[in-house]
């Protein structure tokens, strides 16, 4: 009997080693067929180890600039950036149940979901994996205070061991009970969201390679959608193609579900529906997808359904949106300030046309720093900064006549280089 138990334990250990090694999804990668498709398109594949090391170096550099001794992360995007580990990314974004520590002393500790320690097996940078003890009410219920105290006691032990007494610690998200307990233990807390957004804002060479692959996968799927678009199909049937194509091409999920047709295109932000697309109607959408290698592709297009020609009103609205995109892309040059971007950009008169919620925004693993607004919003929410090479931004345009009629949504993803803007997206813009 003892021998059977021992053999079972050895088999289980082999399973765990394989799950953290040869069977790990990051080790398996996108697959030979997809990689060959990208190479055939003239793309270079990213060095994932190099990307991991670049990201961690960015985090540690920002920690040094902000003078922090350690960093506590809960946001799954930040955890992935710092530790190159993933687990149920969407689920843990609203059920925070895994977290990590990054120390200025180069320590990394990951608290992982139930028996999922093998998910960091591919990454030698993670020094230790512990079982997560999340003070989330969903998990802890009325024993929340007990779990919160236990969480804080363990984290304080880590802080004392790796940062010493009276440490200055950044955290991206903390519930107030845990924050109070850390402060009571002598910890000074500062803004880890700021630290991580700034770290993530400058993309390394391998991140750009990964993003080009994600964009290629997205745009290949978009071409399939455009070929399939016909009057009489539902919005949801068209939208489903984006999900299917994204997953098939190494993608992970889609952040929103914004696709609309005909009268539903104005005002913007209406979610995809069962509505049947009519002949001669506009169909507009925003990809908002996390694609291959966990990199986002955030572009928008508007198409005409059917074999006809756009009406004068449709063409005019489209021309305004296209002009806005083309003009504003040219402003994405290194050294330009966010204030200059705001006031030098172009948009149709706001008294006549509805517009999008932002002018530009950063993009990497998802929508990221910075967000750049419009001139009439500057005094209330505007803030300054400087464009740097390696930033990736999207420029947005929604034009919806306030008098009624269809709207047009366009968006392009752009890399800021030493010599100016470089479009990363290239899907056909035209309505037909």
N, C-alpha and C positions, 0 to 999 in steps of 0.2 A: 504493500500500500504506500509506504513511504517513497519507494522508487517511482511509483506512478505520479505522486504529487511532485517530486523533484523534476521528473521529465516534463510534466505539465508546466511547471514554473520556467524551465529552460525554453520550452516552446514559446511561452508568452514573452519571455525576454527577447527571443529572436524576432517575434512579431513586432515588438516595440522598436527594436533596432532598425528593422526594415522600414517601418512607418516613418521613422525619423531620418532615414537615409535614402536607399534606392527607390522607395515608394513615396517619398515626400513630393508634394505637388510642385514645389519650387525646384527640386532636383530633376523631376521629369520634364519640367518646362513646357513650352507650348506644343512640342511635338515636331517631328521631322518634316511632315508635310507643310505645316504652317510656316516653319522656319525657311523652308525652301521657297515658299511663295514670297516671303519678304525679301530673301536674297535675290530672287528673280526680278523683283521690283526695284532692285538697286539699293536696298536698305542694308545697313550694318546691324548685326545683332548686338545687344548690349552685353557687357561683361557684368554679370549680376553680383559677383564678389566685389568688383570695383565700385559698382553703384552702392553697395552696402557700406563699404569703407568710406566713400565720399560723404554719404549721409551722416554717418556717425561722427566724422570729422567736423561737419557743419554744426552738428548739435554741440559738440564739445567746444568749438570755437565760440559759439554764441553764449554758452555757459560762462566762458572766460570773460567775454565782453560785459556780461551782466553781473559778474562777480558772484555767482552762485556756487554752492558746494555740492549740490545734488539736485536731481530733477525727478519728480513723480509724474507719471503719465497715465491717463485713463482713456483718452480719446484713441480709438483703434487706428486712426490714420497716423497719429503721432507715434503710437507704439510700433507700428509697422516701419515708419521712417527711421526710428532710432534703433530698433532691434531686428528688423527684417523678419518679423514673425507675424503670422495672421491666424485668426481663428474666428469664424462666424462674424465677419466684419460688420454686417448690417445689424445682426441681432445684438451684438455687444454695444453698438452705438446707442441703443435705448435700454439695454440691460447691462450696465457697466459691471462686469464680473471678471475682468482680467486687467492687470495693471503692471507697471514696471518702475524700477529705480535705475537711474543713470547717474553715477557718481563722478565728481571731478577727479577722483582717484582712479578712474578708468574701470570701475566696477559696474556690472550690469546684472540686475536681478529681475527675473520675470515671474510674476505670480499668474499661473495659468489655470484655466477652467478645469473642471473635474477630470483627472487622469489624462490630461492632454499635454503633459510635459514633453512628449516626443515631438511636438510640432516645432520646437526650436532646435531639433537635432541636427539640422543642416548648418547651423550658425555657431561657430566657435567663439564669437564675441559674447554670447550670453554665458555668464559665469555660473549662474545657478538658477534653477527653476523650482519654485515652491508652489504648493496648492493655494489658490486664491481663497481669501476669506472676505468676501465682499459684503459690506454693510448696506446692501441694497434691500429695500423693504420686501420686494418680491421674493427674495431668497431668505432673508433673515426674519421676516414677519415681526411679531411683537418682541422678539429677542434682538431687535435692531441695536439697541443701546449696548447690549453685551457684545455683539459682533463689532460694533464701532469701536468700543474700548479695546477689544482684542486686536483689531486692525491697527489702531494707533500705537499700541504698546509694541507690536512687532515692527512697525515702521520706525518708531523712535529708536529701537535697538539697532536697526540698520543704519539710521542717520548717525548715531553715536559711534558705531563701528567704522563708518566710512567717511564721515565728515566732522566728527568731533562735537564738542558742546557748542551751544549758541550758534548753530549752523544757519546759513541762509539758503533756503530751499525754494525752488520754483515748482509750481504744480499747475497743470493745465486745467484740471477740474477737481474740486473738493467740495463735498457737502459740508455744511457749517459745523456739524458735530465733530467730524474728523479734523477739520481745520482748527477748531477750538482746542481739541486735545493736543494737537501738535504744538500749537502756540503755548499751551500750558506746560509743555515739556521743554520749553526754551528755544523753539524753532522760530525763525523769522521767515515768513512766507512771502513770495513774490509771484509775479504773473508768468506762468509757464506757457500760456497761450501766445503771448508776445514773443517769447523765446523761440518757440517752435515755428510760428509763422515766419519769422525772420530767417530762421535756419533753412526752412523749406523754400524760400523765395528765389534762391539762385540755383538753377538746375545744373548738374554736372554733365559731362559729355555722355555718359552712359544713360543717364535719365533722358536726355534728348533722343538718343537712339531708341530707347524703350518707347518713348512717346511717339516717335515716327511710326513704329510698328503698330501701336494702338490706333493711331490715326488711319493708317492704311487699312486695318481691319474694319474700322468704323465706316470708312468711305466705300470700301468694297460692298459692305452691307447696304449702305445708302443707295448704291447703284442698283442693287437688286430690288430695293423698295421702289425706286423710280420706275424700273422696268415693269413692276407688277401693278403700279398704281393705275386704277381705272374707275370710272364712275360706276356706282352700284356696289362697291365694296365698303365695308364699314371702316371707320377710323381705327377701331381696335384691331382689325385684321391687318392693316398696314403697320400699325405700331408693333404688333407681335413679331414682325419680321426683324425689327431692330434688336429686340431681345434675343431672338434665336441666333441671328448672325453674330452678335457680340459674343455670346457664350461659345459658339462654334469656333470663333477666331481668337480664343484665349482670353476673352473679357470676363468680367466678374459681376457687375450689376449696373443698373441704371438708376440714377439718383432721383429722377422726377418722372412724370408721365404726361409730358406736355406735347400734345399733337391735337390740332383742331382743323376744321374745314369750314369753308363758306362763311356764314354769318357768325360762327363761333371763333373766327380768327381775330375778332375785334369786339371787346377788349382782349388783351393778351392774358396768358397764364391759365387758360381754361384747359382742364385735364381731358385726356383722351376719352371718347365716349362711344356709344353704340350707334351714333349718327351715321347714316349712309351718305357717302360722298357723292355730290351731284356733278353732272357734266358741266364743265366750264367754271367750276369753283376753284378757289385757291385752297391748298393744303399746306399748312405751316407746322414746323416742329423744331424742337431743341433736343439734340442727342443726349447731353448731360450724362454720358456713360463713363464708367470706370472700365477701361479696356485691358488689353494685354499688359502684363507685368504690373498691373495695378495702377497704370497711368490713365489719366482722364483724356477723353476727346470731347470737347464741348463746342460744337458748331451747330448752326441753324440754317435751314433752307426753307424756301417757299416755292411750291410747284403749282402748275395749272393742271387740273384733272381733265382728261379727255384729249381729243385731237384738234381742238379749235385754237383760236388765237385769243390772247388776253384782251379784255375790253380796255378802252382808254383809261378808265378809272383804275383798273388793276395795274396797268402798265405804269401809270403816273405814280401810284403809291410805291410800287416796286422800285422805280427809278430814284425816288427820294431815299429809300432805305439803302440802295446800292451806293448812292453818292455818299451817304453818311459813313458806310463801311470803308469805302476806298479812301476818302479824305482822312479819316481818323487813324487808319493803319499807318499812313505816312508819318504820323507824329510820334510813332513808337521808336524813338532814337535814344541811345544812351546819353545820360546827363540831363535829359529833359525832366523837369519837375512835375509832380502830380498836379500842382496848381496850374502850370502851363498846359498840361494835357487837358485839364478841365475847361479852361477858358479859350483854348485855341481849337478845340474840337468843334465839329459842326453837327447840327441836328435841325430838322424842320421846326417851324414855329410851334411852341408848345400850346399856344392858344388855339391852333388849328388841328394839331395831331397829338394823339397819345404817344408816350414813349416808354422805353424799357426802364427798369428800376435802377440800373447802373449804366455807366458809359463804357467802362473797361473793368475787368477783374483778372487777378492772377489765376493760374491753373497749373496743377501738377498732379498730385494724387487725387485731387478734387478741386472745387473752387477754393482759392487760397488768396492770401495777401498779395497785392493790395486791391482794394475796391476804390474806384475812381468815379466820382459823381458828375453832376451837371452844374453849369454856372448858377442856375437859379436855386440850387440846393447847397451851394458852397458854404454860405454863412451858417447854416444849421448843422450840417454833418460833414463838410469837407475837411480834409487834412492833407498835409504835404509830405513829400518824400521825393526820391530821385530814381529814375529808371536806370538799371544796371544791366550790362551784358549777362546773359544767362537767365534773365527773367522771361517767363512765358505769360502772355496775357491774351485774353480774348477781347475783341472789340465788338460791341453789341449794337444792334439797331432793331427797334420795333417801330413801325409807322402805322398808326391806325387813325383814320379820319374821325374827328369828333362829331362830324355831321352824320356819321354812319357809313356803312360799307365795309368791305373786307380789309384786313390788315396784313402786313408783310413783316416777317421776322427773318433776319439774317444775322449771322455771327461767324467770325473767323478767328482761328487760333494762330498766334504770332509769336515768334521767338525774337527777343531783342538781342542783336549781335553788335559787335564793335563797330560795324559799318552801317547799321540800321536795321529795319524790320525784315524778317524772313517769314513768309507764310509757311506754317506747318500743314495747314489744310488746303486742299485743292479741288474739292468736289465742285462740280459744275454749278454755277450760280443761277443761270437763266431760268425763267419761269417755265419754259417749254424745252 
